[in-house]
Amino acid sequence: MTQGEFILTLLHAATNTHILHLQTKSFSEHMALGTFYEELPDLIDAVVESIQGLTGEIIDYPEMYYHPASNGLQELEELAEFVKENRQDLPPDSEIQNEVDNIATLINSTLYKLRFLK
């Protein structure tokens, strides 16, 4: 997986969770997804800017991407697995991986809210 594909997947997760936030009939899910989609873009920015600062290169992104939103819990479970499986495709430098850890922490926190705070 390219760095651009990794980042684009995260960016689309923000869009997907925004859509799911607007569609849910559950107040707790609405709030959990709202926090997630509001915080995720800044965390993605931190990863991208750190990678580009480290490498001195601008990341290329695929022209097309399609991953339909399913439901909040499934979306976050799939995203958690995606980050876990693909983070090794980013630079191994600790500052980069720490930024990815911040994204994983937000995912985990949101999973907790979706699973237990109903």
Secondary structure as a PSIPRED ss2 file (coil, helix, strand):
# PSIPRED VFORMAT (PSIPRED V4.0)

   1 M C   1.000  0.000  0.000
   2 T C   1.000  0.000  0.000
   3 Q H   0.000  1.000  0.000
   4 G H   0.000  1.000  0.000
   5 E H   0.000  1.000  0.000
   6 F H   0.000  1.000  0.000
   7 I H   0.000  1.000  0.000
   8 L H   0.000  1.000  0.000
   9 T H   0.000  1.000  0.000
  10 L H   0.000  1.000  0.000
  11 L H   0.000  1.000  0.000
  12 H H   0.000  1.000  0.000
  13 A H   0.000  1.000  0.000
  14 A H   0.000  1.000  0.000
  15 T H   0.000  1.000  0.000
  16 N H   0.000  1.000  0.000
  17 T H   0.000  1.000  0.000
  18 H H   0.000  1.000  0.000
  19 I H   0.000  1.000  0.000
  20 L H   0.000  1.000  0.000
  21 H H   0.000  1.000  0.000
  22 L H   0.000  1.000  0.000
  23 Q H   0.000  1.000  0.000
  24 T C   1.000  0.000  0.000
  25 K C   1.000  0.000  0.000
  26 S C   1.000  0.000  0.000
  27 F H   0.000  1.000  0.000
  28 S H   0.000  1.000  0.000
  29 E H   0.000  1.000  0.000
  30 H H   0.000  1.000  0.000
  31 M H   0.000  1.000  0.000
  32 A H   0.000  1.000  0.000
  33 L H   0.000  1.000  0.000
  34 G H   0.000  1.000  0.000
  35 T H   0.000  1.000  0.000
  36 F H   0.000  1.000  0.000
  37 Y H   0.000  1.000  0.000
  38 E H   0.000  1.000  0.000
  39 E H   0.000  1.000  0.000
  40 L H   0.000  1.000  0.000
  41 P H   0.000  1.000  0.000
  42 D H   0.000  1.000  0.000
  43 L H   0.000  1.000  0.000
  44 I H   0.000  1.000  0.000
  45 D H   0.000  1.000  0.000
  46 A H   0.000  1.000  0.000
  47 V H   0.000  1.000  0.000
  48 V H   0.000  1.000  0.000
  49 E H   0.000  1.000  0.000
  50 S H   0.000  1.000  0.000
  51 I H   0.000  1.000  0.000
  52 Q H   0.000  1.000  0.000
  53 G H   0.000  1.000  0.000
  54 L H   0.000  1.000  0.000
  55 T H   0.000  1.000  0.000
  56 G C   1.000  0.000  0.000
  57 E C   1.000  0.000  0.000
  58 I C   1.000  0.000  0.000
  59 I C   1.000  0.000  0.000
  60 D C   1.000  0.000  0.000
  61 Y C   1.000  0.000  0.000
  62 P C   1.000  0.000  0.000
  63 E C   1.000  0.000  0.000
  64 M C   1.000  0.000  0.000
  65 Y C   1.000  0.000  0.000
  66 Y C   1.000  0.000  0.000
  67 H C   1.000  0.000  0.000
  68 P C   1.000  0.000  0.000
  69 A C   1.000  0.000  0.000
  70 S C   1.000  0.000  0.000
  71 N C   1.000  0.000  0.000
  72 G H   0.000  1.000  0.000
  73 L H   0.000  1.000  0.000
  74 Q H   0.000  1.000  0.000
  75 E H   0.000  1.000  0.000
  76 L H   0.000  1.000  0.000
  77 E H   0.000  1.000  0.000
  78 E H   0.000  1.000  0.000
  79 L H   0.000  1.000  0.000
  80 A H   0.000  1.000  0.000
  81 E H   0.000  1.000  0.000
  82 F H   0.000  1.000  0.000
  83 V H   0.000  1.000  0.000
  84 K H   0.000  1.000  0.000
  85 E H   0.000  1.000  0.000
  86 N H   0.000  1.000  0.000
  87 R H   0.000  1.000  0.000
  88 Q H   0.000  1.000  0.000
  89 D H   0.000  1.000  0.000
  90 L C   1.000  0.000  0.000
  91 P C   1.000  0.000  0.000
  92 P C   1.000  0.000  0.000
  93 D C   1.000  0.000  0.000
  94 S H   0.000  1.000  0.000
  95 E H   0.000  1.000  0.000
  96 I H   0.000  1.000  0.000
  97 Q H   0.000  1.000  0.000
  98 N H   0.000  1.000  0.000
  99 E H   0.000  1.000  0.000
 100 V H   0.000  1.000  0.000
 101 D H   0.000  1.000  0.000
 102 N H   0.000  1.000  0.000
 103 I H   0.000  1.000  0.000
 104 A H   0.000  1.000  0.000
 105 T H   0.000  1.000  0.000
 106 L H   0.000  1.000  0.000
 107 I H   0.000  1.000  0.000
 108 N H   0.000  1.000  0.000
 109 S H   0.000  1.000  0.000
 110 T H   0.000  1.000  0.000
 111 L H   0.000  1.000  0.000
 112 Y H   0.000  1.000  0.000
 113 K H   0.000  1.000  0.000
 114 L H   0.000  1.000  0.000
 115 R H   0.000  1.000  0.000
 116 F H   0.000  1.000  0.000
 117 L C   1.000  0.000  0.000
 118 K C   1.000  0.000  0.000
